[in-house]
Amino acid sequence: MVTDGAVGMEAQGIAVAEAVGLPFSLRRVRVQGAMRLLPARLQIYVPPAPLLRSVAANEPLQPPWPRLVISIGRRSVPIALAIKRLAQPPAFTLHIQNPKVPPRLFDLIAAPVHDDFDAPNVITTFGAVHSVTDVRLTEAAKRFALRVDPLPHPRIAVLLGGESQAFSFPPETAAALGVKLATLAKESGGALLITPSRRTRPDSVAALSSAIADVPHIVWDGTGDNPYFAFLALADAIVVTADSVNMVTEAAGTGKPVYVQALPGRSTRLARFHRLMQERGATRPFEGRLESWSYAPINDTEMVASRIRRALHLESKG
């Protein structure tokens, strides 16, 4: 699997690789030297061997070449295609999201519906592919049950994002969200299960933590195992900040009520995503109250993986 190191996107590639069922390894790559001055969409025209010589990676890019290459992130596109060309026979290539190059260069592309991207070899997914499965949730819940079991219901998982090109999550916004969450916990008699991401500012975590100090809660401090999947498993409802397609889709993989908390900023692409998720019946805006509704859990990962297994003549997972 070839990525440019972005954690959220990397998780999507891992989810598909795990679902395919083949052993896999991860290459975090970046073009260096004079080659980095050439845009990724033009690097695809560089002969593959010279291109790979200009790439820095966490592990060497060298034979034996794999039979399957999964890439995600635009900067990984020319590198994945170079490996495809060097492999004999050519490797099967999947790119996740819009590669911004002619789609015919890949064997398969998995693009979310809100990208509005189509071609004969494109699988349209609803949101991000992800690794939220019943088995993963059950295992995670067992590991954290002792910490969470004493907390009262309803338990509200809160998935915090942070700074991005389109959105911000400053301390004042975090404090306001904390007040809203604390009020909800008091009125419902419930508890909060909060996990920040790597993009969440420490001062924003501190501001939110201060606001919820008087209600039952757990806030992951970044040490030890991440309780992310456990909180999804053990929650009765989930609140997610609006900056992350991944987190919203993963929350919707549980089939539980998912509330989306708006953040300062704007993204046309994400606005389309949130509109589609609401139309699907998976999410509602977070307005400080709990409601009950149901929908089919959203997870298109197996759909993508099954196409790859058929192309590689692998046995179907039974």
C-alpha positions in Angstrom: 0.0 0.0 0.0 1.4 3.4 -1.0 0.4 6.6 0.9 1.7 10.1 1.4 1.4 9.6 5.2 -1.9 11.3 5.9 -3.3 9.3 8.8 -7.0 9.5 7.9 -6.4 8.5 4.2 -4.0 5.8 5.2 -6.7 4.2 7.4 -8.9 3.8 4.3 -6.2 2.0 2.4 -5.6 -0.3 5.4 -9.3 -1.1 5.7 -9.5 -2.3 2.0 -6.2 -4.2 2.3 -7.5 -6.0 5.4 -10.8 -6.8 3.7 -9.0 -8.2 0.6 -7.3 -10.7 2.9 -3.7 -10.7 1.4 -0.6 -9.9 3.5 0.3 -6.3 2.9 2.9 -3.7 3.8 2.7 0.0 4.0 5.0 2.5 2.1 4.8 6.1 3.2 6.4 7.9 0.2 7.4 11.4 -0.9 9.2 12.6 -4.0 12.4 14.5 -3.2 15.1 16.4 -5.1 14.4 18.2 -8.4 11.5 15.7 -9.1 9.3 17.3 -6.4 9.1 20.5 -8.5 7.1 18.5 -11.1 3.4 18.2 -10.2 2.1 14.7 -9.5 -0.1 14.8 -12.6 3.1 15.2 -14.7 5.3 12.8 -12.8 3.2 9.9 -14.3 5.1 10.6 -17.6 8.5 10.1 -16.0 10.0 6.6 -16.7 9.2 4.5 -13.6 12.8 3.5 -12.6 14.1 7.1 -12.5 10.9 8.3 -10.7 11.3 5.6 -7.9 14.9 6.6 -7.5 13.7 10.1 -6.5 11.3 8.7 -3.8 12.0 8.6 -0.1 10.0 5.9 1.7 9.9 4.3 5.1 11.0 1.0 3.4 12.7 0.5 0.1 10.7 0.4 -3.1 12.3 -2.6 -4.8 11.5 -6.0 -6.2 9.8 -8.4 -5.7 6.9 -6.2 -6.8 3.5 -6.9 -5.3 0.5 -8.3 -7.3 -1.7 -5.6 -5.8 -1.0 -1.9 -5.2 -3.4 0.2 -3.2 -2.7 3.9 -3.3 -4.4 6.9 -1.6 -3.4 10.5 -1.8 -2.6 12.4 -5.0 1.1 12.4 -4.4 1.1 8.6 -4.2 -0.5 8.3 -7.7 2.7 8.4 -9.9 4.6 6.1 -7.5 1.8 3.5 -7.6 1.6 3.6 -11.4 5.4 3.3 -11.6 5.3 0.1 -9.5 2.5 -1.2 -11.7 4.6 -0.7 -14.8 7.7 -2.3 -13.3 6.0 -5.4 -12.1 5.8 -8.4 -14.4 3.0 -9.1 -14.9 1.8 -5.6 -14.2 0.4 -5.2 -10.7 -3.3 -4.7 -10.2 -3.8 -1.1 -9.0 -6.6 0.4 -6.9 -6.7 4.1 -6.1 -8.9 5.4 -3.4 -10.5 8.8 -4.1 -10.2 10.9 -7.3 -6.6 10.4 -8.6 -6.7 13.6 -10.7 -5.2 11.7 -13.6 -6.9 9.8 -16.4 -8.8 7.0 -14.6 -7.9 4.4 -17.2 -4.4 4.3 -15.8 -5.7 2.4 -12.8 -7.4 -0.9 -12.8 -10.0 0.2 -10.3 -10.8 3.5 -8.5 -13.0 3.8 -5.3 -14.3 7.3 -5.2 -16.9 8.6 -2.7 -20.2 9.8 -4.2 -19.7 13.4 -3.0 -16.6 13.6 -5.2 -19.0 13.4 -8.3 -16.3 11.4 -10.2 -17.3 8.6 -12.6 -15.6 6.4 -15.2 -16.1 2.7 -16.3 -13.6 1.5 -13.7 -14.9 3.6 -10.8 -16.7 2.1 -7.8 -18.8 4.8 -6.1 -18.7 4.5 -2.3 -20.9 6.3 0.1 -18.5 8.3 2.2 -15.1 6.8 3.1 -14.2 3.1 3.1 -13.4 2.1 6.6 -12.7 -0.8 9.0 -15.6 -0.5 11.4 -16.9 -4.1 11.6 -18.9 -6.0 14.2 -15.9 -8.1 15.1 -13.6 -5.0 15.5 -16.2 -3.2 17.7 -16.8 -6.3 19.9 -13.0 -6.8 20.5 -12.5 -3.1 21.2 -15.4 -3.0 23.6 -14.0 -5.9 25.6 -10.6 -4.1 26.1 -12.2 -1.0 27.5 -15.3 -2.4 29.3 -13.8 -2.0 32.8 -13.3 1.7 32.3 -16.6 2.4 30.6 -19.0 0.1 32.4 -19.3 2.3 35.5 -20.5 5.2 33.4 -24.3 5.8 33.2 -26.4 5.5 30.0 -26.9 7.2 27.6 -23.3 7.2 26.7 -22.4 9.7 24.0 -19.2 9.2 22.1 -17.6 12.5 20.9 -15.1 12.3 18.0 -13.1 15.5 17.8 -11.3 16.6 14.6 -9.3 19.8 14.3 -7.4 22.1 12.1 -7.6 21.5 8.3 -7.4 23.6 5.1 -11.2 24.1 5.3 -12.0 24.1 9.0 -10.7 25.2 12.4 -11.4 24.1 15.9 -10.1 26.8 18.2 -10.4 26.7 22.1 -13.5 29.0 22.1 -15.3 26.7 19.7 -14.2 23.6 21.8 -15.4 25.3 25.0 -18.8 26.1 23.5 -19.2 22.5 22.3 -18.2 21.3 25.8 -20.9 23.4 27.4 -23.5 21.9 25.0 -22.3 18.4 25.7 -22.2 18.9 29.5 -25.8 20.3 29.4 -26.9 17.2 27.4 -25.2 14.8 29.8 -26.9 16.5 32.8 -30.3 16.6 31.2 -30.1 12.9 30.0 -28.3 11.6 33.1 -25.6 10.2 30.7 -21.9 10.2 30.2 -19.4 11.4 27.6 -16.7 9.3 25.9 -14.4 11.8 24.1 -11.4 11.0 21.8 -9.5 13.7 20.0 -7.6 13.2 16.8 -4.0 14.2 15.9 -5.4 17.4 14.4 -7.1 18.5 17.7 -5.2 21.4 19.3 -4.2 20.6 22.9 -5.6 23.9 24.1 -8.9 23.0 22.5 -8.9 19.6 24.3 -8.2 21.5 27.5 -11.0 24.0 26.9 -13.6 21.2 26.2 -12.4 19.2 29.2 -12.8 22.1 31.5 -16.4 22.6 30.3 -17.4 19.0 31.0 -15.6 18.6 34.3 -18.9 18.3 36.3 -20.4 15.4 34.3 -19.4 11.7 34.0 -16.8 11.4 31.3 -13.7 9.9 29.8 -11.3 12.0 27.7 -8.5 10.1 26.0 -5.2 11.8 26.8 -3.3 10.3 23.9 -1.5 7.7 26.0 -2.0 4.0 25.8 -4.4 2.3 23.4 -6.7 4.6 21.5 -10.3 3.9 22.7 -11.8 5.1 19.4 -13.4 1.9 18.3 -14.3 1.0 21.9 -16.2 4.3 22.2 -18.0 3.6 19.0 -19.0 0.2 20.3 -20.0 1.3 23.8 -21.9 4.5 22.9 -25.6 4.9 22.5 -25.1 7.9 20.2 -22.2 9.6 18.6 -21.2 13.3 18.0 -18.6 14.0 15.3 -17.1 17.3 14.3 -17.9 18.2 10.7 -14.3 18.4 9.4 -13.8 14.7 8.8 -15.4 12.5 6.2 -13.6 9.5 7.7 -14.9 9.9 11.2 -18.5 10.6 10.2 -18.5 7.6 7.9 -16.9 5.4 10.5 -19.5 6.5 13.1 -22.3 5.7 10.6 -20.8 2.3 10.2 -22.3 1.5 13.6 -25.9 2.1 12.6 -26.2 4.3 15.7 -27.6 7.9 15.7 -24.8 10.2 14.5 -24.8 13.9 15.1 -22.6 16.3 13.3 -21.2 19.4 15.0 -20.5 22.3 12.7 -17.1 24.0 12.9 -15.8 27.4 11.7 -14.9 27.1 8.0 -16.4 26.0 4.7 -16.0 23.2 2.1 -18.3 22.7 -0.8 -17.2 19.1 -1.1 -17.9 18.3 2.6 -21.2 20.2 2.5 -22.2 17.9 -0.3 -21.1 14.9 1.8 -23.0 16.0 4.8 -26.2 16.6 2.8 -26.0 13.1 1.3 -25.4 11.6 4.8 -28.5 13.4 6.1 -30.6 12.3 3.1 -29.4 8.7 3.7 -30.8 9.0 7.2 -27.5 8.4 9.0 -26.8 11.8 10.5 -28.4 14.9 11.9 -27.0 18.3 13.0 -26.0 18.4 16.7 -28.4 20.7 18.4 -27.8 19.6 22.0 -30.5 16.9 22.3 -30.8 13.2 21.8 -33.2 11.5 19.4 -33.7 8.0 18.3 -33.6 6.8 14.7 -32.3 3.8 12.7 -30.7 3.3 9.3 -28.6 0.6 7.6 -24.9 0.9 8.7 -22.8 2.5 6.0 -19.8 0.4 5.0 -18.8 -0.1 1.3 -15.4 -1.6 2.1 -16.3 -5.1 1.3 -17.9 -4.1 -2.0 -14.5 -2.7 -3.1 -12.5 -5.6 -1.7 -14.7 -8.2 -3.4 -14.0 -6.6 -6.8 -10.3 -6.8 -6.2 -10.5 -10.5 -5.1 -12.5 -11.4 -8.2 -9.9 -9.6 -10.4 -7.1 -11.4 -8.7 -8.9 -14.8 -8.8 -8.8 -15.1 -5.1 -11.3 -17.3 -3.2 -14.3 -15.4 -1.9 -14.3 -14.8 1.8 -16.9 -17.0 3.3 
